[in-house]
Amino acid sequence: MFKKALMIIEKLTNSLLNGCGLKGILNTLAVEMNCALLLENSHRQLIEASDSLRKIYLNSADYVREKVETVDIKEKCNTNRIKVSSAKGYTFEKLISPVFVRNNIFGYVSLIRESEGFSELDYIVIKKAASICAMQIINETSAFENEQRIKGELLNAVFRGGIFRRGAYLPIKINGIQS
């Protein structure tokens, strides 16, 4: 079991390092665990889901109804197992683990199985998946913040006229004049 857990964790880490994004991370785990996964924000709104989620939720209305009917998570900081009745009349189980970003709960990653129960491997992997998703979210928000900072610095330089003074030192033409 530990060898399989390590192999799955390695594949999740490779998905993160290869820049597959949240969808790629969830799809990697869904294939390895033969289940469906979804990532919800702290208000239980869907952020991303594995491709295999379509087997359980045939349309978005089913997801909305299930979300409303879901029992509140008893302990928000721990992995929880809940049984859910779908709008279509069948039941399935969700293993939910919180995703912490900068010491706050960003959302929850859920592993979904239609009939069979969860093994210890599922508990190990879902916690690691929550950590990997948190790292991906931090990477994406850091990239966005850096992009905004660089845009702000560029606009400040343009408005102050500093961009053209800096251009005077480069061997380029600005408005037809060679520097």
N, C-alpha and C positions, 0 to 999 in steps of 0.2 A: 504494500500500500504506500509506503514512504517513497519507494522508487518511482511509482507512478505519480505521486504528488510532486516530487522533484522534477520529473520530466514535464509535467503540465506547467509548473511554475517557471521552468526554463523557457518554455514556449511563450508564456505570457510576457516574460521579460524581453524576449526577442521581439515580440510584437510591439512592445513599447519602444525599444531601441531602434527598430526599423521604421518608426513613424507611422504605424498602421492606424492610429487614432482610436477613439473609444469603440467605434463599430468593429474595427479589426480585432481589438482585444476581446470584446464580447463574443465575436464569431469564433475566434480561436478557442476560447473556453467552451463554447457551446458544442463545437465539433468534438473536442476531447472528452467532454462529460456526457455527450449525447442527451442534451437537454436544451431548454430555452433560457436566455438571460435578458434582463432589462436593467437599465439604470434610470432611476427617478431622482428628481430633486427633493429637497427637504419638505416640499408641499405635496409630494407624491405625484408630480407631473412628469410624464415620460420625457426623458432626454434622449436616450438612445436604446436600441434593442438589437438583439442578435437576429439574423435572418430566420432562424428556426422558431421565432416567436409567432410567426404567422400560422403555425400548426395549432397553436392554442387559442390565439385571438384571431378569429376569422376576419374581423373588421375593427375599426377603431371604436365603434359603439360598445363592443364587448369589453374593451379595455376600460372605457369610461365607467361602465356599470360595475365592473369588478373593483375598480379603484374606490368607488363610493361604498361598496359593500365590505371591503377589507377591514378586518378588525384592526384597531389601532395597535401599534407596536408597543408592547408592555415596557420594555427597557430599550430606550432609543440607542444606547451605547453598546449593546450586545447583539450578537447574531441571534435571530429569532426564527422559529418555524411556525408557519400558520397554514391553516387549511382554508381554501377559498372556493366558493361556489360561483361558477360562471353564469352569465346571463343565458347561456345556451343550455344550462341544466347539468353540466358535468362538473366534477370537482377536481381540484389539483392542489398540490402543496407548493408553498414558496419558502425558500430559505433566504432570509433577508439579512444583509450585513451593512452597517453604516459605512459611508465613505467620508473620512475626515480630511478636510483641507484647511491647513493653517489653524489647527485646534478647534475647528467648528465642523458640525455635521453639514456637509455639502448636499448629501443625498443618500440613496440606498441602492445597492446592487442586489438583485434577486435572482436566484437560481430556481427554475420552475420545473417540476416533474408532475406528470399527469397522474400516475398511479402509485408507483413504487416509492418507498420511503427514502430517507437520506442516510448516507453512510458517513463514517468519520472522514473519509476522503472529501466528501462534499463540504463539510464544515471547514476543513483545512484550506481547500482551494477557494472557497467563497471569501474567506478573510484575506487571502493573498490577492484575489481579484479586486477587492475593495481598495487595497493598498496600491495596486498597479493603476487602477482607474484614478485614484487621487494624484498619483505622480503625473499621469497624462493631463489631468485638469490643470495642475500647477504649471506644467510645460506650456499648455495652450494659453493660460492667462498671463504667464510671464512674457511669452512672445507678443501677445497683444499689447501689454503694457509697454514693452520696449518699442514696439512700432509706434505707439501713440507718443511716447517721449521723443523719439527721433523726428516724427512729423512736427511736433511742437517746437523743437530746436531749429528745424529747418525754416519753419514759418517765422520764428523770431529773427533768425538771421536775414531772411528776405525783407521783413518789415524794417529792420534796422539798417538795411543796405550793406550789411557785412558780407553777404554772399558775393557781391560784385567785387568788393575789395579783395576778398580771398581769391577770387578768380583772376585777379591781376597777376598773381604769382604763377599761374598755370599757363602752359603754352597752348591756349585755346582762343578762339575768336568769340567775342561777345559783342553783339550788334555790329558785326562786320569789322571790328577793330582787333588787330592781332595784339596779344599781350606780350 
